Amino acid sequence: MLNKENLIIILDKLFDQSKKYYDDFNSADAKIGDGDLGITILHGLEEIQKNKVSFNNDMGENFMICSKAFVKRSGSSFGTLIAFSLMNISKKIDGKKECDHHDIVTIFEIALKTILDRGKTKLGDKTIADTLNLIIHKIKKSKNYNHEIKSACTKALENFKGKKILVGRARMFEDKTTKFDDPGMFALKKLSEIF
């Protein structure tokens, strides 16, 4: 079950991890982009920390607070995708005090659909969407979320080793991107390690 208390624990851990890997995220992003991924993630989670005092038992409202936090502190394309994902999740679970297994799967599915639609990408392009897709497949079969999510994040990076990143600014670097992990996939793996 996912409720207000569990959500706060998750967000606290993600915030700690975003501080720990701040430079690593920026460095990974700098190889193919603006080099601001660490800034985007840290600032968004930092703003959530300031606003979690407003959390209540309505999980939809809590996700909307998180969405607004990312909008306020992040002008990057990645931050915008996160904000829209959180907003769409908020609408779907509006009024729920607890999210069950079906809801948790749905949360990941909404995030994936939002990133595919708004990011104008598709599965196989070597982006965070590929990691989310693998997470969904794994948690549909098992409620051992911590293990399955970490496993999916690791497996997704392995699956795309040596492949080109096909979207965003990375396209300009062509075959050079075969040597790098997608920054979003890398960040999600590192963030998941704290659980």
N, C-alpha and C positions, 0 to 999 in steps of 0.2 A: 504493500500500500504506500502511496505517496500522499502526504498531507503537508500542512504548513510547517510543522516541526522538522519533518524529513527534508523538505525543500530547503529550509534554512541551513541545515547541516551540509547538504550537497553544495549549496552556493558558497558557504564558508570555506569548504575544502577546495573548491574550484578557484576561489580568490587566492588562497594560499599558494596553490599550484601556479597560478598566473604570475604571481610575484617571483616565484622560484625560477620559472622558465622564460621570464620576460625577454631577456637578451637572446635566448635561443630562438624564440618565435620571430623576433625581429630579424635575426640573422638568416633564418630559413627563408623568410619572405623577401629579404633583400637580394637573394640570388636570382629571383625571377619577377620581383615586383617592387612595391614602394618601401618595403622594409618596416612597415608599421603594424604588422599583425599583433605583436606583443603589446603595443600601445592600445590597439583596438580592444583586445580581450581584457587587459588589465583595467582600462578606464571604464569599460562597460560594467565589469564585475564590481569595481570600486563604487560606482554610482548605485548599483543595486544594494551594496552594503549600507550606504547612507539612507536608503529608502525602505529597507526591510522592516523597519519599525512600523511601517504602514500595512504590513501583511496582516491578513485576517484569515478566517476559515474558508473563504471562497477561493479555491485554487485558480479559477479563471481570473479573478481580480489580481491575484499575486503574480501570475504570468504577465498580465498587462503592465503592472508596475515594473517588472523586469524589462519588458519591451520598451517602455518609455525611458528607462534608464540608459539603454543602449542608444536610443535615438538622441538623447541629450548629449552624450559624451563621445559619440563616434560618427564621423562623417564618411568613414571608409565604406567601400562596397561590401566588405565582409561583415562589418558592423550592421549595415543596413539589412543584409540577409538574415542575420541573427535576430534583429529587432522585428522584422516581418514574420519570421518563424514563431517567435514568442507571442506576437499579437494573434496570429492565426490559431495557435494552440489555446490561447486565452479564450477565444470565441467558442471553441469546441468544448471546453471543459467548464464553461461559465456555470457558476452555481454549485459545482461539486466541492464537497468538503474533503473527500478522499478519492484518489485515483487508483482503480484496481488494475490488474494485469492488462486487461483489454485497453484501458485508458492509456497505460504507459506505452504499449505498442503504438497506439494511435498518435501519441505525442511525437514519437520518432517518425511516424509516417507523414505527419503534417509538416514536420521540419524538412524532411526529404522532398516532399512535393513543392514546398515553398522555395527551396533552394534550386530545384530543377526549373521551376517556372520563372521565378524572378531573376535567377542567375543565368538564364538562357543556356543551360548546360544539359547534358544527358549522361546517363550511366555509362561508364567506360571512358569518360574524358579525364580521368585521374584527378578527382576533386573530393572534397569532404562528402559529397553526395554518395560516392562509392562506399565510403566507410559507413555512413548511415544505413545504406541499403543492406550491408552485411550485418550490422547490428540488429536490424529488424528481423532478418532471417533467423538469427541466433536466438533472440529473446522470444520469438514466437514459439520456439521449441522448449525453452527453459526459463524459469523464473529466477535463476541464479544470475541476477542482473550484473553484479560487479564482475564476475568471472567472464560472462558472455560478452559484455561491452569491451572489456580490456582485450579479450581474445580477438574480437572482430577488428578492433583498431590496429592490432599488431598484424593480423592476417591481411587486412586491406593494403597496408604499406608493402607487405611482401608481394602481394598479387600484382602490384604496379611497378615494381622495381624494373628499371630498364625501359619503361614506357614513357612516351612523351605526354606532357600536360597539354591538353588540347583547347583550353579556354583561357580567357583573360589576357593580361599582359604577357603571361608566360609564352603565348604563341609566337611572340617575336623572337624568342630564343631558340625556337625549333628543336633540333636534336640535343642541344645542351641540357634540356629539361629531363632527358632520360637519366641523367646522373643525379638528379635531385628528387627528394620526396616533395609531394605537394605540401605546401605550408599548412593548409587547413587540416589535412589528414595527419600531418606530423603533430600539430598542436592538439588535436583531439586525442591522439594516443598519449601524449604527455599529461594532459589533463586527467585522463581516465586512470592513470597509474596511481593516483592518490586513494582510490577506492578499493 
